[in-house]
């Protein structure tokens, strides 16, 4: 971009902010929402629940004609093609188009003059697409490998999409259109009294289009087509092009700056969903519907500008509008309709993009997920118009988030907002990393990678996908996801403001982005590059196959299952073709988290030489069906400081294994004992895979219920057996039974573990053992030994736990006890058996362990206790800490 053009932009933005300050209006007034209405979705939903009718109470009318003139729209609308003038003139207030005798406002004329001046500058030659970018592989051509973590996450999401009922999804749309609505509506944020209703349906259209492309599931195709047909009937009935689950009166409120919950946000979701149904699933009816919606809202915006001013429209963008600019730019690339391009410009939020244009990290206080989609729209503006300013905006934004506002997971936001830069230690809580923000930041990083091929963006994508996306799904439970990803010590995904959602009564914003994320897990593995010779960039290591049509090849990617004892991540790439001799280039990402020492690549067993982390390994050749590329990446543990530049917080560190963030099982303790050593292996060690064979859960029947022996809060008690996996109860009811040394004996051959001189170690407290005094201790002595002997009741499947220091004394419960009954010690010689009561109380059934070690598990030394480390994405209801205090 010419320096003069950049200078004009800077001047415009600075003038705007100075004028605002003179009038006593903070620049952040152009930020998150209308007066009297919070920008937080969480708080709005809570407020709606307090109203009998479900509607959020409207605030007073604020007639916001900005007193500082039209500075904002200078920046927001200066990059139109020279042929746009007639379109823009039609949007000018009517009084400016009246007779020369009229007295138009000076600021409006200033805006028009500035627009005309800027459009003739070097920066205003927009209208030509930015050029050739990498193209992400079509989901139709990518298939995830069955049985892998990614495939399982995809299948869990597919199951949920198939569970949802068409009539219930479109109930509010049909009711709004005056059509018969069968069944009952869904609840949560899709409830008929919630102003945001309909947003999830838009996400559903996007998710099903991408899931169908990823699986070609016929049942899903029929279901998503039925939703499109139902919405088409609604739009046709209303007749104006308008389509929503709520009345158009919501936009009357937007246009008069009255409180309402983000109607344009929901419209964006519906338009994007329909557009995805067209571009991804090939439903032409959906395109006509999007065009009808765009034309309807183009007319509405035009009337606002004509009736009030351009500032009124800018003021309305203070209410969250999603990615309206983004979807309209996408639509313009299909329709080439100048009206759609102009409307897209009108939804760029100049006051926010202006801050980024002058490269100011002033995003604290902004609602994160309101503004990330605006940046994505700015990225699309660059792609459509070629205006380098918007590339620079996106680049600066991504750098700002990465350097000052992101957690080790790659996620951002605290309580839905950005806070002060490099002050994240203050933000750790249950309400970190809104899932929607991760979904959208992945879009930002993917676009930047497509433009630049800079692998830092691919590294970020990997980190955020593994730790931020895979973490939000509750295992294989369909339709159970989280809103926030807690980062504070001793927190659980299940225990936050929202906790885990439900299948049919949540439908939060993060449910919408969640079902999309798990529908497109294959969209950023492979990127094609145009040229005389086909080029494929492989940037994510996700087991999959890609039908590379441009080269006539099928590329298959496999990973050796990774465990904590592995020193390499091993990837295998192979090609197959129907005709030999296909000339093409493969560019394979070498992750920045690996090291050159020990890294190795072989093609058909021939060494390819040294590799440099953070770069591509490029191979050009004629590929045949027997070609095989093997990659070996050293993978190690490392710590990473929280983004906080205050010295007192330098000791707060996350622990990573390659790209995996490791969380320590903990209810609050985060003091690790790293010591003064520089070798992380001195205080963190892998959990041997053999340990899984030493795990056991002890159960008893009482009062018709199954109870488990549990170790929690320093004591032993009986708790009711959990009915679902992944709970803290399962953690506390799992023990590792092992000999203290070679003198101990453990028999693992039978149906039960038996032996003498054994130690019983709580699963989440490695190195801590149960003592004969029923306490927990890290000091291992004879007082911590038990004999696991055949059950005193004579049942072949039962065992009794005898104290090593007191033969004949056993751990006992009671008879017909309840939850929380404490374990006691009783001795057979002192307590005569009456009707076998003692024997019954002293016998346990050894059940399969309720928990096992994850293949990627480590033990970290702590000041008071050791920590079991596991990948954050694998945890469900367990309590954990992401950051550790290494300076304790």
N, C-alpha and C positions, 0 to 999 in steps of 0.2 A: 504494500500500500504506500502511496506517495506520502512523504512526510507532511506536506501541506494539508492533505486530507485528514490525517491523524490529528494535526493541530486544531483543525476546525472542530472535530468531535470533542476534543478535550475542552476547548473554550466553551462550547455549547453546554456540556455537562456541568462544568464549574459554575457558569452563569446561573444555571437552573438551581443548583444547591445554594449558591450565595443569595439568590433572590428569595428562596424559601426561608433561609435563616433570617433575612431582614424582616420578613413578615411574621417572624416568630413561629414558623412551622418547621419542625425538625425534618431533615431529609427522610428519616425513617417513617414519616407519615405515609409515604408511598411504600407500603410494605405488605402487611399480612391480612388485613380485613377491614370491614367498615367499622365506624365508631360504635362502641357498645357491644361488639361481637368479637369473641376470641377467634384466633385463627386455628387453634388446636382442634383437630377432629375429635379427639378424646373428650375435650371439655364441651364441645357442641353436642356430642351424643349424650353426655351426662345431663346437659341442660334440657335437651329434648325429652329425656325420660321423666323430667320433673313436671312437664306440661301435660295436662290431661289429653290434649288433642295431638300431642307429639310434635307440634310445631314449635320452633324456637321463637321466643318472643321478639318482635320487631323493635329495633331501636328507633330513636327519633330520626326524622328526615334531616339529612344534612345536604344542603345545596352546595356542592363542592365545585365552584368555579375557581380554579387555582389563581390566586392573585398575582403570581409571578409570570404570567403570560404563558407562552406555548413552548417553553424550553424543553420539556420532556419529549414532545413529539418531534422536535428537531432531530433528536438522536434516533427516535424509534422509527421514523418514516422517511429518512432522507435518501434511502437507497432504492429508489424506484426507477424503472426504465423511463427514457424520455417520452415514450408513448403513453405513460400513465397519467399525464396531466389532465386529460379529459375525465378520466375516472375520478381523480382527486377533486377536480372542480365540481363534479356532481355531488360530492360529499360536503362541500363547504356550506356553512349556514346560509339559509335562504336570503337573509338580509344582506349578505355580501354579494349576492347575485342580482340584487334589485337595481333600481335606477341609479345613475350617478349622483342623484341628489341625496341619496341615503348617506348616513354617517356611520360607516362600518367601524368596528372596534379596531384600534390601531394594532393591538397584539395579533389579531387574526391576519391582518395584512403582513405583519412582520413574519409570521409563520410561513405564509405563502412565498414571500420573497426569499426567505432563507432556504426553503425547499428548492426553489428554482435555481438559486446559486449553487447549492450543494450538488444538485443532480448533474451539473455540468463539470464537476471536479473529477479528478482521476478516480476517486473512491465511489463516485456515483454512477459508474458505468455498469452497474449491476444488471442482471437480466440474463447474462450468459452463465451457464452452469460452471461450477468451479473446475471441472475436469474429471479425469479418470481416477476412481478410487478402487480399492480392493472391494470385492463383492463377497458377502458372506454366502456360504453354501446354502442352497435351498434345503429346507427341512425335509422336503420330499425325497432328497437323495442321501440323507444321513440316518443311520439306524444305530441306536445304542446297543451295546452288547448285553444280552440277557444275563441276569444274575449279579450285575455290578451295582454299586451304590447308586449311580446315576440312573440306571435303568429301573431300579426298584422305586426310586423317588418319582420317576415318570409314571410308572404303573400305578402307584398309589394315587397320584393326581388324576390319572385316567379313570380310575375307579370312582373317584369323587365326582368328576364331570358327568359320568354316566348315571350316578345316583340322583342328580338334580332333575326335577320335574319341569317340563316345558310350561305347563299351565300355571304352575306356581311362580315361575320366573317372570312371566309376562302378565301376571294378574293386574298389577297396578297400571301397566301400559294400556291394557284393554279397558280398565275402568276409566282411565283418563280420557280415552277416545270415545267412550260411550258405547262400547261393545260388551256383549255378555262375557263375564269372566268366571270360568268354572274353577272349582277347587277353592283352596285358601291360599292367601299370600304367604311368602316366607316372612320370618321375623328379622330381628336385628336391624341393621341399617337398610335393609330392603323392606322393612315394615311399611304399611300404607300411610302411616302418619309421620314418617321420617322424611325430611326435606331432601335428603340425598338419595332417595329411592331411585332405582334404575341404574345406578353406577355399576353395580356388580354385573348386571346383565350385559353391559358393554364389555366389561372384562371377560365375561363368559364367551362372548362372540370371538374376541381375540384369542382367548385360550383354546377354545375348541378348534378354531381354524388351524392353529399351530400344532395342537395335539393331533388333529387328523392328518396333517402333513407329516408328522413324525411317526405315525403308526398306521395310517390308512384304515382305521377302525370303522367299519361300515355302520355300526350302531350309532357311533358318535356323529358321523356325517349326517345321518337321518335326523338326529336330535337337533343339531345346530341349524340345519336347514329349516326345521320346523319353527325354531325361534325367529329366524329371519322372516319366514312367511307370516308369522303372527304379528311381528312388528310392522311389516309391510301393510297388513290390513289396518293396523292402527293409524299409520301415517296417511293411508288413503282415505280413511274415514274422516280424519281431521282436515284434510284437504289443502292445507297451506304449506306443506313441507315440514311442518313442526312435528317432532317425534320425541316424546319423553313420557316418563311415568308420573310427572307432576305438571301442574298447569303453567301456561305461559305467563301467568301473573307473577311468577317468581322472577321473571326477567324485567317486569315492570319495577319490581323492587330494586333489582340490580341497577337499573338505569336511573332511578331516583335516589340511589345511595341509601336504601333501606336495608335493614338486616335480613339476610336470607343465607341459607347454607349452600354456597358454592354451586349454583345451577350450571354455570359454564363448565365446571369440573366434570359434572355428570354428562353433559352434552359431549364433551371431548371423548369420554369413555365410549359412548354410544357410537359416535362418528368413527372413532378408531376401530371399534369392533366390527362395524359394517365394512369399513375399508379393508380390514384384514380378511374378512369373509370374501371380499372380491379379489384382493391381490394374492392371497395365500390359498384360499379354497375355491376360487374361480366362480363365485356366485355373482353374476352380472346384475341381478336384481338389487343386490346390496349397494352397488355403485350408484345406481339411480337414486336410492334412498339417501345416500350421503350427499349427493349433489343437491337434492331437494332441501336437506337440512342446511347446507351451506348457503344456499340462496335465501332461505328464510332468515337466517341470522345476518346475512349481509344487508338485507333490507332493514332489519332492526337496528343495526349499528349505524347505518346511513341516517335513519330517522333521528337517532340520538344526537348525532353530530349536527344535523340540520336544525333540530329543535333547540339544542343547548349549545354545545361547542365540542371541539375535539378533546378539551380537558375533561369534560364530563365522562367521555368514554375512557380516558386514561384513569380517571378516578375509580371507575367501575372495576378496573383490573386489580384494585386493591383486594377485591374478593377473589379467592382462589379460582383460577380458570383452567387448571390442568395444563394440558399441552395443546390448547386450541391452535396456537401458531404452528406447532409441529404437524398436526393432522391436516391443516389447511395447505401448508407447503407440500405435503405429500399429495394431496388431492390435486394441486396445481400441476404437478409433474404428470398427472394422468389426463386432466381435462385441458390443460393449457389455457384455462379461462382466466383472463386478467383480474376479474372480480375476486377469484379465489386467492390470487397472489396478494392483492390489495388487502383483503380481509385478514390474511395471515400476518401481514405487516402490522395491522391494527391491533393484533393480539400479542405482539412483542411488547414486553414490559420495559419501557425505556428507562425508568428510574433505577431499576435493578441492573439491567444490562449496562447502563451508563457507569455505574460503580465499577463493573468489571472492565469496561472499556478503558478507564483510566488506571486500571490495575491497582485498585484499592481493596485491601482485605477488610471490608466493612460489612461483612455479611452477618455478624453477630446480631441476634435479635430477630433475624428473618426466619419465617416458617420454612423449614428445609424443603418439604415436599411440595410447597407451593412454587418454589423458585427453580428447583432442578429441572422440571419439565420446560420452563421458560428457556433455560440454557439449551436443552435438547432442540427446542424450536429454533433457537439462534443457530445451532449447528445445521439444521435443515435449511435455514436461510442462506448460509454460506454455500451449501451444496447447490442450491437452486440459482442463486444470483452471482456466485463467485466473489462476494464481498469479503475480503480478507479480514476486515474488522471482526467479523463474527467467528472466524476461526481463532483469532487471537483471544477473543472473549472466552471461548470454550477452553482454550489451552490454559489461560490464566486461572479460570475457575477450577479446573481439574487439579492444577498445581497447588492452588490454595487449599482445597479440601485435603489433598494428600499430605501437605506439609504441616497443616495446622488444625485440622478439624476431623480427622479420622482416627478410629480406634484400630487396634491390631487386626481386627477382623476385616478391615476395609470399610466398615460401616461408618455412618455419620449421624449426627443429631442427638440431642438430649431433651427429652420431653417434647419432641417434634421440632425443636428449634436449634439453630446454631448459637453457640456461645462464644465467648472471647477466644481469639486465636491462641493456640498453645497454652490452654488452661484447662485441659481435659481432666486433670486429677480431681477438680471440683465437681465434675459432672457425673461421676460413676454412680449409678443407681439401677433400679429395676427398669427405668424408662429410657434406655439408650437404644440407639440404632433402630429407628423405625424401619420396618421391613420395606415399605414403599421406597424409602430413600435409596436403599441398596439396589433395588430393581432399577431405579432410574439412573443411579450412578454407573451401573453397568452399561447402560445405553450410551452415556457420555463417553466412557472409556473406549467402548467398542467403536464409536464413530471416530474418535481421535486415532485409534490404531488403524482404521481403514484409510484415513487420510495420510498418515505419516509412516506407518510400519515401525513405529518406535515401540520396542518391546516392553518398556516400562508400563505401557497401558495394558499389554497382555498379561504382565505379571500382576497388575492390580486386579484385572478381571478374574484371574485364577484365585487370588486370595479372597476376593469378595464373594465369588461363586461358592467356593468350598465352605467358608466360615460364615458367610452372611446369608446365603440362600439355602444351602442344605440344612442349616441349623434351624430353620423356621418350621419344618415339617415334623410332626411327632411320630417318628418312625414310620411304620406302615399303616398308621391309622388314617383312613381317607377323610379329608375334610377337617382335619385338626391341625391348625396352624397358630402361630403367635403374631402379635402386633409389634412388640418390642423385643429386643435381644439384650437382656440384662448384662451389665459389665461389672457391677459392684461385687465386692467379696461376699460370699455366702448367699448368693441369690439363685433363684431357680426360674426356668422358663415358665413354670406352672404358677409361680407366685409373683405376680406383678399386677398392675391395675387391670389389665385384660386377662392375663393368663392365657391358657389354651382356649381357642375358640371352639365352637360346635358346628356340626354339619349344616344345620338349618336355621340357626338363630343368632348368627354373628354377622357375617357378610360385611366386615369392616373394609376399609380401603385396602388394608394389607392382605385381605382374603382375595381381593381382585387381582392385585399384582402377584400374589402368591400362586394362584392357579395359572397365571401367564408364565411365571418363571419356570415352573415345573413342566410346562408344555413345550418349552423351547430350549431345553438343555443342550440340544445339538446345534444351536445356531451360531456358535462362536468358536467352533473347533477348527473348521476349515475355511480359508478365505482364498478365493480365486483372483488372479491378476490377469488383466487383458494384455495381449501382445501376440506377436507372430508365433511364439512358442508358449503353450499353456504353462502357467505357473501356479502352484498350489502352496499356500502358506499354512502350516500346521502349528497352531499356537496353544492349544490346550491338550493335555494328555488325558483323554477320556476314552475308554475302550469303545470302539465304534467302527462302522464301515461307511465309506463315502463313495457313491457312484459318480466318479469324475468324468462326466460326459464329454467335456471339452478335450480331454486327452484320451478318451476311450479306455479308461482304467478304473478299476475298483481298488480303493486304498483301504486296507484294514489295519486297525490300531489295537494292540493289546498291551496290557500292563501286567507284570507279575505282581500278585497280591503283596502288599507292603506290610511289614511288621516293624515293631520298634527295634528289633535286633538287626534289621537290614542297614547296610551302609550305602546302598545304591537304590535308586528308583530305576527300574529296568523297563524299557519300552521297546516294543517290537512293531515294526511297520512292514507290511508286505503288499505287493501289488499283484493284480491278476488282470488279464486282458484276453479278449477273444482272438486278437491278431497281434503277433509280436512286433516289436520295433516301434513302440509309441514314444516319440521324442517329447520330453516335458522336463520341468524343473520342480523339485521339491525344496521348499525352504522350511526348515524345522527349527522351532524355537529352542534355544538353550536358556533355561530359566536363570534368573539372576540369583536365586537362592542356592544354586549349586556352586561348585568350585571347579576350576580347570584341572586341579590335581586329582587324578583318578577318573575324570570324565573320559568317556570312550564312545566312539561311533564306528561301526563296521558295516560295510555293504557287501553282502554275500561273503562274509568272513574276512574281508579285506579292510584293514585299518584305514580310517579316513583322516587320521592325524589329530592335532590338538583342536580343542573347542574352547570358545571363550564365552563365559556366562553373560547373559544379557545381549546375545547376538543370535543371528541365524546361522545354521549349518545349511549350506546351499549345495544341492546335487542336481546336475543337469546330465541327462543321458537318455538313451532309448530304453524304455522300461519294458520288462518282460514278466511273464507270469511267475517266474521262479525267483524274482528279486526280493531280497529280504534285508531290511535296514534295522540294525540293533543299536539302541542307545542306552548308555549307562551313565546316570547322573548321580554323583555323590550327594547324599542327603544327610544332614546333620541337625543337631539341636542348636538353637541360638536364642538369645533373649533380645527383646526390643523394648526400648523405653517408651513410656506413654508420652504423648505429644504435650509436653508441659515444660516450659523453659525455666521454671523456678527451681533453683538448686535443691530445695527441700523435697522435691518430688522426683529427683533423678533416680531414686532407688525403686520406683514403681515400674516393673518390667513384666511384659508378657513373654511366654515361652512358646516357641514355634519349632516344629519338626518339618523342615522344608516349608511348604505352603500351609501346613496345618497348625492352627492355633490350638494349643493344649490347655485345657481347663483342669484345675485341681479340685477334686471332690472335697468340699469344705462347707461348713455352715457359717463361716465368718473369718476364721484364721487365715491370714495370707502372708505370714512371716516365714520366708524361706531362709535356709542356712547356706547361702552361697559361699560364705567365707571370703577370703582374700585371693582365692585362686582364680586364675584366668581360664582354667579348663572346666568347661561345663560338665564334663563327664565325672568330675570329682564329687558333684553333688546331685547329679541326675543319672539314673541307670535304667536300662530297659527291663520290662517285666518279661521273664522267660515264658515262652509259650507253654512249657510244661506245668506252669502254675495252675492252669485251668483244670488239670486233672486232680488238683488238691482242693477244689472248691466244693462246698457242701452247704445245704440248708437243713436245719433240724426242725421237724414239725411234730405237733401233737394234736390229737382230737380232744375237744372239750365242749360240752353242751351243744353237740351237733355241728360245731364249726372247726375249721382247721386253723391252728395258730402256729406261729413261727417263733423260734428263739431269735431275739433281736438284741443287738448291742447299739445303744444310742445314748448320748449324753453321759457316757461313763458308767452306765449300768446295764445289767442284763434283765430283760423282761420278755413276756410273751405278747406278741401283737398278732392281730388277725392277718391271715395271709392275703397279700394284695391280689386283686383280681385282674390287674393290668400290669404289663411290663414297664420297666423304666422308672420305677418309683424309688423314693428314698427308703421306703420300707424294705424294698427288695435289696437295696444296698446293705442296710443294717442287718438283714437276715441272711446274709451270705458270709461265710467264714472260709478262710484258708487254713487247712489242717496239715501240718508238716512236722517232721522230726526236728528237734533242736539241733542235733548233730548226728554223727554216724552211730551213736549209741541208741538213738531212737529207732523204732521200727514202725513202718506204715505199710499196711496191706491194701493195695488198690486193685486186687484181682477180682474180688467178689462184688456182690451187689452193694455192699457198704464199705466205707473206709473204717478200718480198725487198726489198732496198734497201741504201742506203749511209748511213754515219754514223748508225747506229742504236744505241740503248741497250737493254740487256737487263736488265729489272727483275724480281727475284723477286716472285712474287705476294703473299706475306705481308709483304714489306718495301717498301712504297711509298716512293719517293724514294731508295731504295738501288739501285745498279746494279752489274753485274759489270764488273770492270776487265780490261784486257788482261793483267794479272799474275795473273788468276784469283782476285782478292780481291773483297771487297764494299766499296763506298764510297758515302757520301752526297755526296761532292764530285764533281760532274760536269765532266769535262774531256775532252780528246782521248783520254786514256788509257782512257776508258770507252766508246769507240765501236767498233762492229763493222759489218762489211759482211756481209749475208746474201746469198750468191751461189748460182747453180745448182750442184748437187752435183757434186763433182769426178769422181764415178763415172759421170756421164752419165745417170743415172736422172732422168727428168723430174719425179719426185715427191720428189726429195731436194734438200737444201740443205747448204751448208758454211758454217761460221761463221769468217769471216776477221777477224783483228785489224785495227782501224782504223789503228793506229800502225805495223804491220808487214805491209804487203801481201805475200801469198804465205805467210803463217803462219796456221795454223788450229788450232781446238780439235780434239783427236783423242782417241780412246779406245784401243783395242787390238784384238786378234783373239782370239776365244774367251775372253773375259774373264768374270769373275764379279761378283757383287753387291759394290758398294763400290769398284769400280775408279775411281781418280782420273782426272779430266780433265787432259790435258797440252797444251802448245803445241808444235807441230812445223811446220817450214817446208819447203815443197815443194822449194825450190832446194837445201836442205841434205841432204835425205833422198831419194835416188833411189827411185823406185817399183819394188817387186819384186812381180810378179804382182798389181798393183793393191791391195796391202795398205794403203799410205798413203791412197789414195783411199777405200777402204772405211772406214778408221778415222776419216776426216775428214768423213764424210757422215752426215746425220741425215734422218729422215723427219719432216716437220712433220705431226703428228697433231692432231686436234681437242683443244682444251685439256681437261685432266682436271678443271679447276675453272673456274668463271666467277664474276664478281662477283654477289652477291645484289642484287636491285633496290634494297634498302635497305642501301647500303654507304657508309661514310665513311672518310676518312683523318684520323687524329689525330696531331698532332706529339708526338714523344717526345724524351726527353733524349738517348738514344743512337741511337734509330731511330724511325721512324714506325710507327703501328699501323693495320692494316686492321680496321675495325669492321664487324661484321655482326650481325644479330639472333641472340641466343642460341638461340632455338628452332630456327634453321635449321642449326645445327652438329651434326655427327655424331661423328667420331673426332678432329677437329681439336683442337689444344691452344689454350687461350684464357685470358684473364683477364676477370673481371667487374668487379672494382674496380681503380681506377687511383690511383696516388699523385700527386696534383696539386701537392704541395709539394716535389717532388724538386729 
